[in-house]
């Protein structure tokens, strides 16, 4: 092979990689927009400002507040591997705050691209608050 053929082949591979990266970027942007829309609706149902869904870290703090957990949980969400446990507990608590089961919370966490938040936000679910999380005491 000549040097010019090698250079042309390298340029073609670079163009294909750039196009592939652009497609991945567009898909990631679409997933982020879907997630923000779902969070916005969930926030407004819970009586929180919808615009908080577009601010990183603050949106996680608002989710923690919706779930009725203390604010220091935000720090736990920043620690690798620990965040998996706290994220699962948070998703379950959010589902329960909307009157749903723990299984719905697992779906909320693992359903790709925030589709679970779209279902929760646009579905026929209402925010019941964190009082549903505390067990009733016998008197």
N, C-alpha and C positions, 0 to 999 in steps of 0.2 A: 504494500500500500504506500501511496505517496503521502507526503506531509500534508498537502492540501486536502486530500481525502480524509485523513485523520482529523484535521481541524474542522472540516465540514460535519463529520460524524459527531464530534464533540459539541459543536454548536447546536446540532439537532437534538442531542440528548439534553442539553441545557434548556432548550426551549420547551421540550416535553415536560421536564421537571418543573419549570416555572408555571406551565399551564396546570399541571397536577396540583401544585401548591396553591394556585389561585382557586381551584375548585374546592379544595379542602378548606380554604379560608372562607369561602362563601357558605359552605355547609356549616361550619362552626359559627359563623355570624347568624345564620338562620336559626340554629339551635339556641343561641343566646337570646335572640329576640323572642322566641317562643317561651323560653324560661322567664324572661322579664315580664311578658304579658301575663303569664300564669301567676307569678308572684304578685304583680300589681293588683290583680283581681282578688287574690287571697288576702292581701294586706287591707284592701278597702272593706272586704267582708268582715275583717277582724277589727275594724275601727282604727286602723293605722293609715298613715299617708301612703298613697300608692307610689308616689315618686321615690320613696325610700327603696324600692326594688331595683333602682338603677345605680345605687351607690354601693360599691364593694365594701365589705365588712359591716357597714351599717345595716344592710339588708339581712345579714346573718344575725345581727343583734336584735333586729325587729322580729325575726322568726323565733328567736329565743324568748322574747317577751310574749309573743303570741302563744308559745308553748307553756308559758308560766314557769320557766326556769330562770335561775339567777344569771346575771350578766357575765359572771366569770366563766360561764360555759363557752364564751367566745374564744377565750384563750385555749381551752381544750380542743376547739375545732381547728386550731393552728398547729397542733402537735401531730406529726405523722403517726399513723396507726391508732393512736388514741382517738383521733378525729373520726375514725370509722365507727367506733363504739358510741361516741357522743352524737354523731350524726344520725345513727340508727335510732337512738333513744329520742333525739329531737324530732325526727320524722314521725315516730310513733306518737309522741305527745301532741304534735300538730294535728295528726289525724284524730286523736281523741278530743282535742279542743274543738274539732268540727263535728263531733259526734260519731266518728267512724272507729273501726276496729284497729287493732295493732297490725293486722295483715294489710290493711289499707296504708298504714304508715310505711311498711316495708316496700309496698308498691310505689309510694310517694318518693322514697329514697332512690330506688333502683330503676324506675322507669325512665328510659332514655330521654334526655332533653327537656325535662320539666313537664312532660305530658301529664304526670300525676297532679301537678299544680294547676294545670289547665282544667283538668277534670274537677278538682276541688274548687277552683275559682268560678268556673262557668256552670258547674253542676248545681243540682238542687240541694246543696249543703249550706247550712247556716252555722255561724260561729256560736258555740255554746259557752265558750270561755274555759278557763282553767279550773273552775269549780268542779267540773266533771272529772278532773284528774284526782281529786282528793277523795279518799274513801269516806263514806258516811259513818259517823260515829253513833254508836247505840246510846240512847239516853234512858 
